[in-house]
């Protein structure tokens, strides 16, 4: 799983974005579980990167939805 740039996310289909979002959520829950049990994550900055990537995907989805709504 990698961190995506905006242009990479925009090129994805809706199904690809949905799949990546689910994958990112599971990665985030896994990382948070490690932290909650008192463990140290392999890369502490990864949690923030995952959260930002989730936000990017949701933002792109919202932009696409708004474009569709205004095209009436």
Protein Blocks (a to p, Z undefined) as FASTA:
>chain_A
ZZddfklmmmpcfklmmmmmmmmmmmmmmmmmmmmnopacfblmlmmmmmmmmmmmmmmm
mmmmmmmmmmZZ
